């Protein structure tokens, strides 16, 4: 578009040098020559003198307006271009330049005037391609992106040299209309037309952004995480030597592999839906015949949005097999209840959940008092602060009450979690977190004669290196310290992890 306007101005310049009737004073001709030589300050001085010498000269008004435009003094450019449009003989090119100057001022109060001059240009048939282009831009200001795209398409058909610029603007309209795949394809087309141009560079930036966004918003998301781990206390060997007598081989290597399939359809209207299947395999170098675990879980959350609030029902069921020495049912776990999500402030996300929980352990203990089957309640408050792109801070509080069949396991827990993620570079992220669980058991332990109290604190550090949007390398360290007033439950554990995450 810019090239088209420049071409119009140069054609106009060459014609006016020879054309009679435009009041070409010596100051006008010299000012036009300085304008052509891109000496805009000198041109402004000469053409200002020309306008005083010949106020009726539309030619002097036009080139003075164009000189002010090049000098980025748009309010003065507007004044003289309006004179060039209204004086006799009228300069039709001045009308197109005037519309451009009104856009360049980025003044919302100019919108009515922009539409007036666009309609004038349409009625008089002045440069239809440029007029259609500006009409598209005016529709964009009104956020009527469908009409804007139609106008840009018309402009591109009328002037093939403007087609790539028009396609670029159509792509932006399609982003606003959430036609992301169509926008991505059109930016790819713009890039292919002239790969070395500035327009192609801008198009590539949009193309890359859309590729990442489409990948992030795909309805089906498959994530595979493969971790090799070294666990310093896989059997939770007590810290107290007397309680830990006879426990050996607590250290060893572990592999933890998880497969997560998510379904997040893009539904029209206020309703939304989320579902996730997760599969996990946990294999141990030592104690595998008693600790190897296979888990499967399914989570669903239908929701409804009303303004800033999203209401939903969240349900999760998990089923786990443990090797002992063959794989058989170990635990079935159900959580269900209402949830509320909202953005109350910019960059601050809140979620609340309250619901019913049920845990069924499939092995029957030798003593009823050790039966861990339970029903109970869970409540959670979650705050996420999006500090800036790829930087976030998270605080979470969770309350859990488990009413167990066995008296030794009935408990109430309060968990506090803080976590942060910071981007060190474009592809490298650092994570840190701390988790504190306060568990108080309701009854005196039948063996130890006192009510059990556990204080479990876990600190985590991690690095994630994104190779591309489909592959990341992971390094992670976690240290857990459980302080219990009953020695057999008091332990320290360190887990070192390294692996990869694949996203499809």
N, C-alpha and C positions, 0 to 999 in steps of 0.2 A: 504494500500500500504506500509506504514512504517513497519507494522508487517511482511509483506511478505519479505521485504529486510532484516529485522533482522533475520528472520528464515533462509534465504539463507546464511547469514554470519555465523550463529552458525553451520549450517550443514557443511559449508566449513571448519570452524575451526576444527571440530572433525575429518574430513577426512584428513586434512593436517597434523595433529599430527602424523598420522600413515603412511602417504604416502611417499615413497622414491622419490628422484629426484628433490626436491624443494629447495635444499640447506639449510636445517634446521641447521643453526649454533646454538650454545648455546644462543647467543644474540637473535636470531630469536625466538627460543622456549620460552625464558623468556619474550620477548616482547609480544608474542601471549598470554601468560598466564596473563600478566598484562592487556592486552586489554580485555580478557574475564572477568577479575575481575573489569572492568570499571575504572581502574587506568590509564587514558589516558596519563597523563604527563609522568609517568614512562614508559609506552609503547612507547611513541614517542622517549624518550632518548635511550632505548634499541634497537628499530628497526632502528633508525638512525645509530647507531653503526653497526647493522647487515648489513645495506645497504653498508656501507663502507667496511665491511669485505667481503661481497659477493654481488657485484653490479649486478650480473646476476640473483639474486634470485627474481623471480616474487612473491614468497610467502612473503618475507620481504617487497617488494614494496606495495603489496596489503594491508597488515595489518598496515603499516605505513600510507598509504593513508586513511584507515578506522579510524585510531586513530586521524589523523588531522581532518577528517570529524566530529567525535564526539566532538572534541575540537572547532568546528565552525571556523576552518581555512581552508576555502574551496579552496583557490588558491593553497595552499600547498597540500591539499588532491588531487586536480585535477592532479598535476604533478606526484605524485607517483601512482595513479590509472592508468594513461596513461601508465606508465612503466609496471604495472602489466598486462595490456592488450597486450602490444607489446613484452614483454620478453617471453622466452621459458622456460617451457611450459606456454602457455597463460592461464590466469584465466578468464573463461567466466563470472563468477559472478562480476568481476571487471568492466566489460563493463556496467552492469546495475547500479552499484554504481557510475560509472563515469558520466553517463547520469543524475543521480539524483543530483550529485554535481554541474553539469553545470546549472541545473534548479535553485538550491539553491542560486547561485550567482546573479540571477536576472539581468544579464547583457545582454542588447539587442544584443551586438556584438557576443554573444555566440550562437545565434540562428542557424547560418549556421553549426556550429560544432555540435550542438545538433542533427540536422537532419542527419548529416553524421554518427554519432554513432548509431542513431535509425535505419537507413537503414542498417548499418553493422549488428546490432543485428538481424534484420529481415532476412537478407540473410543467416546468420549462424544459424538461428533457436534458438537463445539464449533466454530462458525464454519468450516464446511468450506472455503470459498474461501481464507480467511486461512491455514488449516492447510495446504492444498495449496501455497500460495505459499511458506510456510516450508519445506515438505518439498522443494520445488525448490531452495531455497537450501542446504539440508543436503546434497542430492545434489551440488551444485556444489562444496561443501567436500570431498566425497569424490572429485571429478573424474569423476563418473558423469554426463556432460553429456546423454546421450540420455534417461536417467530424469528428469533435472532439467527438460528441455524438456517432457516429458510432464506433469509435475506443474504447471508454469506454464500449460500449455495448459488443464489441468483447472480451475485457479483462475480463469482468464479466462472460461471458460464458465459457471462457477458465479456469478461476480459481474462483469457487464459493465463496471462502473465501474473494475475492476482490470485490464481487458483490455490497456490500453496499457502499464501497468507490466509486465504479464506478457510482452507481446510484446517489450519491451525486454530482459528477462532471457533470453528465448528466443533473441534475436539474439546475445547474448553466448555462449550455449551453442553456437550454430551456428559462431561464430568458432573456438571451441575444437575443434569437430568438423571444422574445415576446410571447412565448407559455406559458403564465403564469399559466393557469389552469393545464396543464400537469406537469409543474414544481412543483406546490403546491402538486399535488397528489404523485409525486415521493419522495418529502421530507417527506410526511406523511408515506410513505412506509419505508424510512430509519429510521424514529423515531420508528416505530413499531418493527423493527428487533432487536434492543438492546437499550431499552429506557434509560438506565443508562449510556451509553457510551458518550464520548466527541463528537463523530460524531453525535449522536442523538441530543445533545444540540445545535450544530451548525445548524443541520437540522431544529430544532424547531424555531430557530431565523429566518431562511429563510421562514419557513412555516407561521409564524405570520406576517412577512413583506408582503408576497404575499397575505395572507387573507385580510390585510388592503388595499393593493394596488388594488386588484380585487374589493373590496367593493367600493373604491373611484372611480374606473374607470368603474363601471357598466354602461351600456348604458341607463337603466331606473332607475331613482332615485326619490324616493318618500319621502318627508319630511313633517311632521306634527308638527306644533308649537302651543302649548296651553299656553296662558298667562292670568294670573289674574292681574289686574292693579288697582291702585288707582290714580285717576286724580284729581288734585287740581283745575283745571279750564277747564272743558270739553267744556264749552260754550264760552271760550275766553272772559271772563268778563274783561272789561277795568280796567286799574289800577286807572284811575281818577274816583273818587266817583261820580262826577257829570254826567260823561258819563255812569256810571254803574248803575244809579238809576233804581230800579225795578228788577234788575237781581239777582236771588237767586238760591240756590241749584246747584251752579257751581261745587261743589265737589261731588265725588261719585266713586263707583267701576265700572270697565269696564272689559269685557272679549274680548280678541282679539285672534282669532283662524285662522291660515293660513294653507293651504294645497298647497304644491308645487310639481309638477310633471315635471321632467326634462328628456329630451331625447338627448343623446350625443353618437351617433353611432361611432364605430371605423372603419372609412372608409379608404380604401387603396388609396394611391396616395396623391396628394396635396390638395384634396377637403375635407372640413369638414362641419359639420352641428350641430346646437344647437337649441333646441326648449324648451320652458318652459310654462306650464300652472300654473297659481296661482289663488287660490280662498281664499277669506277672509271674515270673519264675525266679525263685531264689534258691541257689545251689551252694553248698558249703564244702570246703575241702575236708574239714573235720566235723564230726557229729552230723554228717549229712543224713544218716538214717533216722535222726530224731528232729532235725531242724529244717531240712529242705521243704520248701513251700511252693505251692501253685495256687494262684489266686485269680478270680474273675469277679468283676463288678459291673453293674449297670446303673447309670444315673440318668434320670429324666427330669426336666423342668419346663413345663408349659408356663407361659407368662402373659400378662396383659399390661400395656403401658397406658398411663393416664397422666399427661403432662410430663413432669419431671420424675414421676414415680412409676416403678414397674413392680407389679404384684405377681407372685408365682407360687407354685407348689413344687417343692423339691423332694424327690424320692430317690433313695439309693439302696441297692441290695448287693452285698458282697458274699461270695462263697469261696472258702479256702480249703485246700487239701494239704495235709502234712504227712510226711513220710515217717512211718513208725512201726516196722521198718519199711512196709509198703505204703503207698499213698492211699489215704482214706480221708473221709470227711473230718474236718477239724473245727470250722467255725462258719456259721451263717449270721450275717449282720444286716439289720434293716434300720434305716433312718428315713423318716418322712415328716413333712411339716411345711407351713407357709414361709415365704421369704419376701423381703422387700428390698429393692435396689433403687438408688436415687443419686443424682448429681445436684446437691443442694447449693454448692458453690462451684465456681470455675475450677476445674482440675482437681476437684475433691469428690471421690466416689465413696458412697456408703452402702453397706448391705447388712441386713438383720435377718436372722433365722431363728425359729423356735420350733421344736418338734419332738416326736416320740422316737425312742431308740429301743431296739431289741437285739440281744446277742444270744445265740444258741451255740454252745460248745457240744460237739457230737460225742465226745468221749465222756462216759460216766465216771466221775471220780470215785475212789474207794470210800471216801467219807463225804457225807452229805454237806458238812460244813465247808468243804472245798469246792462245792458246785458253783461255777462262775456264770451259769445261765442267768440272764438278767433282762429286766425291762426298766425303762426310765425316761429321762427327759434331757434334752440338749438345747442350749440357746447360744447364739453367737452374734457378736457385733464386729464389723469389719470396716476399717477406714483405709482407703488408698489415696495417697497424694501424688498426682502426676506432676512432679516438680518441673520437668521439661521433657523434651523428647528423649526417650530411653533412660530417663532418670525417674525413679519412684521410691516412695516410702510407704510402708504398710504397718498399721497397728491392728491387733486383733485381740478380742477377749472372748473366751468360751467357757461356758458352764456345763457340766455334765453330772447327772445323778444316776447311779446304777443301783437298782434294787435287786440284789442277787439272791439266788436260791440258797446259797451257802453263806452263813453268817460271817465267815472270815473275809468276804470280798465286797460286801456292801460299802459303797463309798460315794463321796461327793468331791468333784474336782473343779478347780478354777485354773484356767490356762491363760497366760499372757504371752503374746508373741509380738516381736518387732523385727522388721526386715527391711532391707534397702537394696536397691539395684542402681549401679552407676556405670555409665559408659565411659571407659577410659580412652577408647578410640572408636572409630566408626564400627569396628567389628569385634572389639573386645569389651566384655562387661564384667564387672566385679559385683559379687553378691555377699552380703553379710547378714546374719540374723541371730537372734537369741530367743529362746523359748523357755518359759518357766511354768511348770505344772505343780500345783499344790493339791495334794490328795489327802483327805482325811477319811479314815475308815470308821464306820459307825459303831462297831462292836469290838469288845475285847477279843484279841486273838486267842483261840482255845488252847494253843500250844505255848504261846509266849506270855499270856496273861496281861496284855496291855493293848490299848487301841493303837493301831498302826498309823503312822504319819510319814508320808513320803514327800520330799521336795526334790523334784527332778528338773535340772537345768541343762539345756543343750545349746551350745554355741556352734555356729556354722560359718564357714568361709568358702567362697567358690569363685572360679573364673570360667567364663564361657567365651570361646572364640568362634565367631561365625565365619565359616569358610565361604558359604553363600547362603541363600535363603532356605536351602534344603539340608544343609549339613553344618553341625556345630561340634566342636571338641569341648569336653567337660573335664574340669578338675574340681574336686570337692573334698572338704574336710569337716568332720563333725565330732565334737567331744560332748559326751553326756556324763553328768555327775548326778547320781541319785543318792541323796542323803535320807536315810530312813532310820527311825528309832528302833527298828528291829534289824539286827545285823545281817540276816540272811537275804534281806531285800536291798541292802546298801551296796552299790557298785559304781565302777568307773568304766567308761567305754570310749574308744576312739575308732573312727572309721575313716579310712582314706580311700577315695574313689577317683577313677579316671575312666573316661569312655567317650562315646559318641552319641549324638542325637540326630536321627534322620527324619525329615518331614516330607510328606507326600500329599 
